[in-house]
Amino acid sequence: MDIASAVVHAAPGRAAEVRAQLERLSGVEIHAETPDGRFIVTAEDTASTSAADAVMQLHRLDGVLNAAMVYQYSDPQEDAP
């Protein structure tokens, strides 16, 4: 199990567009949004996407100025059957 959190900063005037893209990403959840277009998000492993891949996708979203990972947790024992 891997979980990461990040701050995603949208370009001015593009917060709604960035929010919509974040909401479509598998394993990504928005926890907070500021009036100036910053989002606090978490990314968690899913059956189709790893948390690491989801964090990398944040950087490629249209309208994102910056995405900075601020926390990461990994527990390989939780992955075992």
C-alpha positions in Angstrom: 0.0 0.0 0.0 1.3 3.4 -1.0 -0.2 6.8 -0.2 1.1 10.2 -1.1 -0.1 13.7 -0.5 0.6 16.7 -2.6 -0.1 20.4 -3.1 -1.2 21.2 -6.6 -1.2 24.9 -7.7 -3.4 25.8 -10.6 -2.7 28.7 -13.0 -4.7 31.9 -12.3 -8.3 31.4 -13.5 -7.9 27.7 -14.1 -8.8 26.2 -10.7 -12.2 24.9 -11.9 -10.6 23.1 -14.9 -7.8 21.6 -12.7 -10.4 20.5 -10.1 -12.4 18.7 -12.8 -9.2 16.9 -14.0 -8.2 15.9 -10.4 -11.7 14.5 -9.7 -11.3 12.2 -12.8 -7.9 10.7 -11.6 -8.2 7.2 -10.2 -7.0 7.1 -6.6 -6.8 10.9 -6.2 -8.9 12.7 -3.6 -9.1 16.4 -3.0 -9.1 17.4 0.7 -8.9 21.2 0.5 -8.9 24.0 -2.0 -7.8 27.6 -1.5 -9.3 30.7 -3.2 -6.0 31.2 -5.1 -6.2 27.8 -6.8 -4.1 25.5 -4.5 -5.4 22.0 -3.8 -4.4 19.5 -1.1 -4.7 16.0 -2.5 -3.9 12.5 -1.7 -3.0 9.7 -4.1 -3.5 6.1 -3.2 -2.7 2.8 -5.0 -5.7 1.4 -7.0 -6.0 -1.8 -9.0 -5.1 0.2 -12.2 -2.8 3.0 -11.0 0.0 3.3 -8.4 0.2 6.3 -6.1 3.5 7.2 -7.6 2.0 7.2 -11.1 -0.9 9.4 -9.9 1.5 11.9 -8.4 3.4 12.1 -11.7 0.1 12.7 -13.5 -0.5 15.7 -11.4 2.4 17.5 -13.1 1.0 16.8 -16.5 -2.5 18.2 -15.9 -3.4 21.1 -18.2 -3.5 24.3 -16.1 -1.2 23.1 -13.3 1.7 25.4 -12.5 3.3 23.1 -9.9 2.6 19.9 -8.0 4.7 19.2 -4.9 4.6 15.9 -3.1 4.7 16.6 0.7 4.2 13.2 2.2 4.6 9.5 1.2 3.8 6.3 3.1 4.6 2.8 2.0 3.9 -0.4 3.8 4.8 -3.5 1.7 3.4 -5.9 4.4 -0.1 -4.5 3.8 0.2 -5.6 0.2 0.8 -9.3 1.2 -2.1 -11.7 1.1 
